[in-house]
Amino acid sequence: MADGLLRVRLSRPEKMNALADEDCRALTRLFEGAAKDQAVRCVLITGSGRAFCAGRDLSSATASEDASAILSEVVNPMLQTLHDLPQPTIAAVNGAAMGIGLGLALACDIVFAAEGARFASPFARLGAALDSGGHYFLPRRLTPGRTLEMIYTGDAIEGAEALRLGLVDRLAPDRLLEPAAETLARRFVDGPQAAFRAQKALIRVSETLGLAGVLAEEARIQGELARTPDYAEGVAAFQARRAPQFRRVT
């Protein structure tokens, strides 16, 4: 980590960054540590080579393995921990994102994709079901019908189409993806962390609160934030017509 930005790079390019079980456990530990580290102000995840993450490494898989236990005990804790991080998170999707890779990308707050990125649910070819949170994340970005089409066909959705459908939030030429994603991440790093974390938490539960509940939470959060040093700095900067310099934990 450097200067508040935690960069996570998946580095098994010869396997298209497919994740072995121990890789998932290591990422879970990394995300758990980041959640507790006040110096981490943003998390940026990307892949090496031509893929973001092609899914689970099936080279040692067997027909008799306990798929339920692998998901429940290995994959799901990683995705849940990433999704629950209080800090802003960005997935810089540089290529194929399938299976666990699709879940990793969609568990982030912002999906920033390269034009050559590809998103797919290949499980129909395996006689298996979409996992890694796909039934939760995809209908929130796509329509239920478009989600089911992905499941039934296994067809990939590529960069420009993914942006048009709302599957991704931003798009960049392949060679510009990482610098563009890091520029965005730097804006998050420099922002008011208490305000960001409170709003992220509220968005996560907004569907269950209804409008009245959200309005009440907004009022509560705003009252708390108004007593923070970040708010005092923001008001002072506005009045002085300068850029705010929000406090950092070192």
C-alpha positions as CSV (number, residue, x, y, z in Angstrom):
1,M,0.0,0.0,0.0
2,A,1.2,3.5,-0.8
3,D,-0.4,6.8,0.4
4,G,-3.8,5.4,1.3
5,L,-4.3,3.3,-1.8
6,L,-4.3,-0.5,-1.4
7,R,-3.6,-2.1,-4.8
8,V,-4.5,-5.7,-5.2
9,R,-3.1,-7.4,-8.3
10,L,-4.1,-11.0,-9.2
11,S,-0.9,-12.4,-10.6
12,R,-1.3,-15.8,-12.2
13,P,-1.4,-14.7,-15.8
14,E,-0.5,-18.2,-17.1
15,K,-3.8,-19.4,-15.5
16,M,-5.7,-16.2,-16.5
17,N,-5.6,-15.4,-12.8
18,A,-7.8,-18.3,-11.9
19,L,-8.0,-18.5,-8.1
20,A,-7.0,-21.6,-6.2
21,D,-8.6,-22.2,-2.8
22,E,-5.6,-20.8,-0.9
23,D,-5.7,-17.7,-3.1
24,C,-9.2,-17.1,-2.0
25,R,-8.3,-17.6,1.7
26,A,-5.3,-15.2,1.2
27,L,-7.6,-12.5,-0.3
28,T,-10.1,-12.9,2.6
29,R,-7.3,-12.3,5.1
30,L,-6.1,-9.3,3.1
31,F,-9.6,-7.8,3.0
32,E,-10.1,-8.4,6.7
33,G,-6.9,-6.6,7.4
34,A,-7.9,-3.7,5.2
35,A,-11.2,-3.3,6.9
36,K,-9.5,-2.6,10.2
37,D,-6.7,-0.4,8.8
38,Q,-7.6,3.3,9.0
39,A,-4.7,4.1,6.7
40,V,-6.4,2.3,3.8
41,R,-8.6,4.8,2.1
42,C,-9.4,3.0,-1.1
43,V,-8.9,-0.5,-2.5
44,L,-8.1,-1.1,-6.2
45,I,-8.2,-4.6,-7.7
46,T,-6.9,-5.6,-11.1
47,G,-5.4,-8.5,-12.9
48,S,-2.1,-9.3,-14.6
49,G,-1.9,-10.3,-18.3
50,R,-4.9,-10.7,-20.5
51,A,-7.5,-11.6,-17.9
52,F,-9.0,-10.1,-14.7
53,C,-9.9,-13.5,-13.3
54,A,-11.2,-16.5,-15.2
55,G,-12.8,-18.0,-12.1
56,R,-11.8,-20.9,-9.9
57,D,-8.7,-22.9,-10.8
58,L,-10.2,-26.2,-11.8
59,S,-6.9,-28.0,-12.5
60,S,-7.2,-30.0,-9.3
61,A,-11.1,-30.2,-9.1
62,T,-12.8,-33.5,-8.9
63,A,-16.3,-34.7,-9.6
64,S,-16.6,-35.9,-6.0
65,E,-15.5,-32.6,-4.3
66,D,-17.9,-30.8,-2.0
67,A,-18.9,-27.8,-4.1
68,S,-21.2,-26.5,-1.4
69,A,-18.4,-26.5,1.2
70,I,-15.9,-24.9,-1.2
71,L,-18.3,-22.0,-1.8
72,S,-19.5,-21.7,1.8
73,E,-16.1,-21.9,3.4
74,V,-13.7,-20.6,0.8
75,V,-15.2,-18.4,-1.9
76,N,-18.1,-16.8,-0.2
77,P,-16.2,-15.4,2.8
78,M,-13.8,-13.6,0.4
79,L,-16.6,-12.0,-1.6
80,Q,-18.6,-11.0,1.5
81,T,-15.5,-9.5,3.1
82,L,-14.8,-7.5,-0.1
83,H,-18.4,-6.4,-0.4
84,D,-18.5,-5.3,3.2
85,L,-15.3,-3.2,3.2
86,P,-16.1,0.3,4.6
87,Q,-13.7,2.0,2.2
88,P,-14.4,2.8,-1.5
89,T,-13.4,-0.1,-3.8
90,I,-12.7,-0.2,-7.5
91,A,-12.3,-3.2,-9.8
92,A,-10.2,-2.4,-12.8
93,V,-11.3,-5.2,-15.1
94,N,-8.6,-5.7,-17.7
95,G,-9.9,-8.8,-19.5
96,A,-12.1,-11.8,-18.9
97,A,-14.1,-11.8,-15.7
98,M,-15.9,-15.1,-15.2
99,G,-17.1,-17.1,-12.2
100,I,-15.3,-16.0,-9.1
101,G,-13.8,-13.2,-11.3
102,L,-17.2,-11.9,-12.1
103,G,-18.1,-12.0,-8.4
104,L,-14.9,-10.2,-7.4
105,A,-15.6,-7.4,-9.9
106,L,-19.2,-6.9,-9.0
107,A,-18.5,-7.0,-5.3
108,C,-16.6,-3.7,-5.7
109,D,-18.3,-0.3,-5.5
110,I,-17.1,0.8,-9.0
111,V,-16.5,-1.5,-12.0
112,F,-14.0,0.2,-14.3
113,A,-13.5,-1.9,-17.4
114,A,-11.2,-2.0,-20.4
115,E,-12.8,-1.9,-23.8
116,G,-11.5,-5.5,-24.2
117,A,-13.0,-6.8,-21.0
118,R,-15.4,-9.7,-21.1
119,F,-18.0,-10.7,-18.5
120,A,-19.6,-14.1,-18.7
121,S,-21.3,-16.9,-16.7
122,P,-20.0,-20.1,-18.2
123,F,-21.7,-22.4,-15.8
124,A,-24.2,-23.8,-18.4
125,R,-21.4,-25.6,-20.1
126,L,-20.5,-27.3,-16.9
127,G,-24.1,-28.2,-15.9
128,A,-23.6,-26.0,-12.8
129,A,-25.2,-22.9,-11.4
130,L,-24.0,-19.3,-11.4
131,D,-22.4,-18.6,-8.0
132,S,-20.0,-16.0,-6.5
133,G,-23.0,-13.7,-5.8
134,G,-24.1,-13.5,-9.4
135,H,-27.8,-13.9,-8.5
136,Y,-27.5,-10.9,-6.2
137,F,-25.2,-8.6,-8.1
138,L,-26.4,-9.1,-11.7
139,P,-30.1,-8.3,-11.3
140,R,-29.1,-5.1,-9.5
141,R,-27.1,-4.0,-12.6
142,L,-29.0,-5.7,-15.3
143,T,-32.7,-6.7,-15.7
144,P,-33.7,-10.1,-14.4
145,G,-34.3,-11.1,-18.0
146,R,-30.9,-10.1,-19.2
147,T,-29.4,-11.9,-16.2
148,L,-31.2,-15.1,-17.1
149,E,-30.0,-14.7,-20.7
150,M,-26.4,-14.6,-19.5
151,I,-27.1,-17.7,-17.4
152,Y,-28.9,-19.6,-20.2
153,T,-26.5,-18.8,-23.1
154,G,-23.1,-18.4,-21.3
155,D,-22.4,-15.6,-23.9
156,A,-20.0,-12.9,-22.9
157,I,-20.8,-9.2,-22.6
158,E,-17.9,-7.1,-23.8
159,G,-16.7,-3.6,-22.8
160,A,-18.9,-1.1,-24.7
161,E,-22.1,-3.3,-24.4
162,A,-21.4,-3.8,-20.7
163,L,-21.2,-0.1,-20.2
164,R,-24.5,0.5,-22.2
165,L,-26.3,-2.1,-20.1
166,G,-25.0,-0.7,-16.8
167,L,-22.9,-3.8,-16.0
168,V,-19.9,-1.6,-15.6
169,D,-19.6,2.0,-14.5
170,R,-16.7,3.3,-16.6
171,L,-14.8,2.3,-19.7
172,A,-11.3,3.0,-20.9
173,P,-9.1,1.9,-23.8
174,D,-7.1,-1.2,-22.7
175,R,-3.8,0.5,-22.4
176,L,-5.3,3.4,-20.4
177,L,-7.3,1.3,-17.9
178,E,-4.9,1.2,-15.0
179,P,-3.8,4.9,-15.0
180,A,-7.4,5.9,-15.4
181,A,-8.6,3.7,-12.6
182,E,-5.8,4.9,-10.4
183,T,-6.7,8.5,-11.1
184,L,-10.2,7.8,-9.9
185,A,-8.9,5.9,-6.9
186,R,-6.8,8.9,-6.0
187,R,-9.9,11.1,-5.9
188,F,-11.4,8.7,-3.4
189,V,-8.2,8.6,-1.3
190,D,-8.2,12.4,-1.1
191,G,-11.9,12.5,-0.2
192,P,-13.7,12.7,3.2
193,Q,-13.5,9.2,4.5
194,A,-16.1,9.4,7.3
195,A,-18.7,10.7,4.8
196,F,-17.8,8.1,2.2
197,R,-18.1,5.3,4.6
198,A,-21.4,6.4,6.1
199,Q,-23.0,6.8,2.6
200,K,-21.7,3.5,1.4
201,A,-23.2,1.8,4.4
202,L,-26.6,3.6,3.9
203,I,-26.7,2.6,0.2
204,R,-26.1,-1.0,1.2
205,V,-29.3,-1.0,3.4
206,S,-31.4,1.5,1.5
207,E,-33.6,-1.1,-0.2
208,T,-34.8,-2.4,3.2
209,L,-35.4,1.0,4.8
210,G,-37.9,2.6,2.4
211,L,-37.9,6.3,1.8
212,A,-38.8,7.3,5.3
213,G,-36.1,5.2,6.7
214,V,-33.5,6.6,4.3
215,L,-34.5,10.2,5.1
216,A,-34.1,9.6,8.8
217,E,-30.7,8.0,8.3
218,E,-29.6,10.8,6.1
219,A,-30.5,13.3,8.8
220,R,-28.7,11.2,11.5
221,I,-25.6,10.8,9.3
222,Q,-25.5,14.5,8.4
223,G,-25.7,15.5,12.0
224,E,-22.8,13.3,12.9
225,L,-20.7,14.4,10.0
226,A,-21.3,18.1,10.8
227,R,-19.2,17.5,14.0
228,T,-16.2,16.1,12.2
229,P,-12.9,17.8,11.3
230,D,-13.5,16.9,7.6
231,Y,-16.7,19.0,7.7
232,A,-15.0,21.9,9.3
233,E,-12.3,21.7,6.7
234,G,-14.8,21.4,3.9
235,V,-16.7,24.5,5.0
236,A,-13.5,26.5,5.5
237,A,-12.2,25.5,2.0
238,F,-15.5,26.4,0.4
239,Q,-15.5,29.8,2.0
240,A,-11.9,30.4,1.1
241,R,-12.5,29.2,-2.4
242,R,-9.7,26.5,-2.2
243,A,-9.6,22.7,-2.5
244,P,-10.2,21.0,0.8
245,Q,-7.4,19.0,2.4
246,F,-9.1,16.3,4.3
247,R,-7.4,14.6,7.3
248,R,-5.4,11.5,6.8
249,V,-4.6,8.8,9.3
250,T,-0.9,7.9,9.3
